Structures are given as C-alpha cells and as structure tokens.
Amino acid sequence: MSIYKENEIEEWYSQYHQTIFKYIILMVKDSQQAEDLTQETFLRAYKHHHTYKRDSSPKTWLFRIAHNTTVDHLRKMKPIRLFQQVFQKEQSASSEDIVILKENSRELYEALNNLKVSYKQVIILRKIKGFSILETAHILDWSESKVKSTLFRAMQTLEEKMKGEVNYDEKQVRR
C-alpha cells in the first residue's frame, strides 16, 4: 500500500503542483511562502492519504487541503500583518508578484485582493481556477447555495471596486 500511496501522491504532485501553487500565491501574495504552503499541502495529503474517500476528484481533495493549509497560515499571520500595517503606511506589490499576475490584469488582482477573504476565495476557486459549484462547496466546506450567493455578492463587490478604480484613475488624469 505504501508504494501505491507514494506513486499516487507523486502523480498528483506532477499534475497539480503548479495549479495549487498559483491558487495559494493569490491568497498569500508571497511566492516563497506559497511554495512552502504547496509543499505542506502535499505533505498533509501524504500523511492523510488514508482519509481520501474518492468521493471527489483528487484535484478537489488536494485543493481542500491547500485551502485549509493556507487559511491556517493566514490565521497565524494575522497579528503579524496587523503589526506591519500599523508601521508601514504603504505596502506595494513586489515586482515578482506583478510579473506573476501579468501586467494587464494587475488592476483586477488588486481589486480582488481588497475583497474580504470569503469573496476572494470563492472568486478564485470558481472564476479563476474553474471549479464547479459542488467542488467549490466541498473545498470551502460550504453548502452549494452559500457558494452561489457568496459568488453573486463577491462579483457585485468586485465590479463596484473595479468601477471605483476606473473613476479614480479618470479623476487623476483630469487633474
């Protein structure tokens, strides 16, 4: 069983490493931390392989682990980030992050990062990563109706933020 488990985890790693890394980096905005959390995701998958009931795809199961791993990390980091915000008035994205997120969609990702966590999570999983409502519900441990309603509100809020950015940019140009 152990060789089978190792082979399966290795196969999943080769198939899903990049997509899980990209999901995590959207959440933590730090490539080194995202790589560490990706590794932690697969380590947890290996340790808890016996709990995989095969009632969802391996990708959905791994994203659930990645989600939980990232949320655990963010909860631990919350006091540190609060401290940093007090002492750093402006935080700008690193050039590496901007390159990763593509220059032409930077405004979208900035607006996305200004959303509350639940909105950001559901938009990333449904609209960016392309998970179904059922898969997203499984990953986030929500009901399907909560995924639908949260996505609806999240998309409205994102659209308002994007319109706000455009209006702000237009005002800057007029000055």
Phi, psi and omega per residue, in radians:
M1 nan -0.631 -3.083
S2 -1.113 -0.736 3.129
I3 -1.148 -0.713 3.091
Y4 -1.055 -0.803 -3.138
K5 -1.066 -0.821 -3.138
E6 -1.078 -0.770 3.125
N7 -1.098 -0.730 -3.130
E8 -1.155 -0.764 3.119
I9 -1.114 -0.729 3.099
E10 -1.068 -0.736 3.122
E11 -1.114 -0.790 3.105
W12 -1.081 -0.699 3.140
Y13 -1.057 -0.823 -3.121
S14 -1.147 -0.583 -3.128
Q15 -1.365 -0.671 -2.913
Y16 -2.053 -0.053 -3.093
H17 -0.945 -0.897 -3.059
Q18 -1.150 -0.750 -3.098
T19 -1.206 -0.618 3.082
I20 -1.218 -0.733 3.087
F21 -1.010 -0.798 -3.125
K22 -1.124 -0.648 3.071
Y23 -1.098 -0.841 -3.090
I24 -1.142 -0.708 -3.110
I25 -1.126 -0.551 3.061
L26 -1.134 -0.497 -3.134
M27 -1.475 -0.725 -3.019
V28 -1.770 -0.318 3.099
K29 1.031 0.570 3.121
D30 -2.565 1.991 -3.015
S31 -1.130 -0.682 3.134
Q32 -1.153 -0.762 3.112
Q33 -1.140 -0.671 3.111
A34 -1.101 -0.695 3.105
E35 -1.127 -0.752 3.109
D36 -1.076 -0.762 -3.137
L37 -1.212 -0.549 3.055
T38 -1.129 -0.792 3.098
Q39 -1.071 -0.734 3.113
E40 -1.087 -0.650 3.099
T41 -1.021 -0.843 -3.109
F42 -1.272 -0.517 3.044
L43 -1.134 -0.772 3.096
R44 -1.129 -0.668 3.103
A45 -1.077 -0.712 3.123
Y46 -1.127 -0.822 -3.114
K47 -1.117 -0.593 -3.043
H48 -1.935 0.386 -3.131
H49 -0.951 -0.624 -3.114
H50 -1.133 -0.317 -3.140
T51 -1.539 -0.153 3.141
Y52 -1.240 1.950 -3.034
K53 -1.556 -0.083 3.131
R54 1.101 0.440 3.057
D55 -1.579 -0.046 3.021
S56 -2.427 2.981 3.140
S57 -1.234 2.722 3.076
P58 -1.009 -0.640 3.134
K59 -1.066 -0.781 3.120
T60 -1.115 -0.761 3.129
W61 -1.086 -0.763 3.134
L62 -1.169 -0.675 3.098
F63 -1.149 -0.601 3.071
R64 -1.083 -0.781 3.111
I65 -1.126 -0.774 3.124
A66 -1.061 -0.747 3.112
H67 -1.043 -0.882 -3.122
N68 -1.105 -0.714 3.128
T69 -1.080 -0.777 -3.126
T70 -1.180 -0.756 3.116
V71 -1.089 -0.736 3.084
D72 -1.014 -0.792 3.129
H73 -1.078 -0.804 -3.112
L74 -1.117 -0.646 3.093
R75 -1.103 -0.719 3.119
K76 -1.174 -0.578 -3.068
M77 -1.478 -0.226 -3.047
K78 -0.936 -0.846 3.120
P79 -1.078 -0.614 -3.138
I80 -1.189 -0.763 3.133
R81 -1.132 -0.677 3.103
L82 -1.073 -0.752 3.106
F83 -1.072 -0.784 3.139
Q84 -1.097 -0.695 -3.115
Q85 -1.149 -0.585 3.119
V86 -1.134 -0.687 -3.051
F87 -1.714 -0.124 3.087
Q88 -2.165 1.890 -3.077
K89 -1.205 -0.638 -3.140
E90 -2.175 2.298 3.039
Q91 -2.082 2.126 3.124
S92 -1.903 2.662 3.117
A93 -1.226 2.508 3.108
S94 -1.244 2.744 -3.141
S95 -1.082 -0.555 3.109
E96 -1.097 -0.757 3.121
D97 -1.102 -0.719 -3.120
I98 -1.124 -0.724 3.109
V99 -1.080 -0.784 -3.126
I100 -1.066 -0.714 -3.051
L101 -1.509 -0.007 3.119
K102 1.237 2.282 -3.079
E103 -1.024 -0.750 -3.040
N104 -1.232 -0.219 3.121
S105 -2.036 0.267 -3.102
R106 -1.031 -0.746 -3.119
E107 -1.060 -0.698 3.115
L108 -1.079 -0.809 -3.125
Y109 -1.191 -0.572 3.073
E110 -1.138 -0.786 3.102
A111 -1.096 -0.718 3.112
L112 -1.053 -0.733 -3.130
N113 -1.210 -0.302 3.103
N114 -1.558 -0.024 3.085
L115 -1.411 2.782 3.053
K116 -1.171 2.753 -2.964
V117 -0.985 -0.779 -3.097
S118 -1.108 -0.663 3.103
Y119 -1.158 -0.786 -3.129
K120 -1.077 -0.776 -3.119
Q121 -1.057 -0.819 -3.064
V122 -1.228 -0.628 3.094
I123 -1.164 -0.772 -3.140
I124 -1.066 -0.834 -3.089
L125 -1.189 -0.774 -3.064
R126 -1.416 -0.864 -2.964
K127 -1.605 -0.596 -3.105
I128 -1.621 -0.823 -3.112
K129 -1.537 -0.261 3.012
G130 1.345 0.404 3.089
F131 -1.275 2.628 3.085
S132 -1.270 2.965 3.095
I133 -1.066 -0.768 3.132
L134 -1.079 -0.807 3.136
E135 -1.120 -0.717 3.115
T136 -1.111 -0.734 3.098
A137 -1.052 -0.715 3.136
H138 -1.153 -0.791 -3.118
I139 -1.099 -0.778 -3.077
L140 -1.522 -0.138 -3.080
D141 1.058 0.789 3.098
W142 -2.036 2.924 2.982
S143 -1.368 2.809 3.107
E144 -1.107 -0.656 3.139
S145 -1.167 -0.589 3.084
K146 -1.176 -0.670 3.092
V147 -1.063 -0.830 -3.107
K148 -1.080 -0.851 -3.086
S149 -1.205 -0.686 3.122
T150 -1.162 -0.707 3.105
L151 -1.095 -0.741 3.124
F152 -1.035 -0.873 -3.140
R153 -1.141 -0.674 -3.131
A154 -1.118 -0.741 -3.135
M155 -1.172 -0.664 3.074
Q156 -1.092 -0.800 -3.133
T157 -1.122 -0.744 3.116
L158 -1.075 -0.749 3.126
E159 -1.084 -0.736 3.107
E160 -1.099 -0.723 3.122
K161 -1.133 -0.697 3.125
M162 -1.152 -0.722 3.088
K163 -1.122 -0.685 3.096
G164 -1.079 -0.697 3.109
E165 -1.138 -0.732 3.142
V166 -1.117 -0.801 3.129
N167 -1.087 -0.701 3.126
Y168 -1.117 -0.784 3.129
D169 -1.098 -0.705 3.124
E170 -1.116 -0.700 3.105
K171 -1.104 -0.678 3.139
Q172 -1.127 -0.691 -3.125
V173 -1.170 -0.672 -3.105
R174 -1.167 -0.494 -3.089
R175 -1.175 nan nan
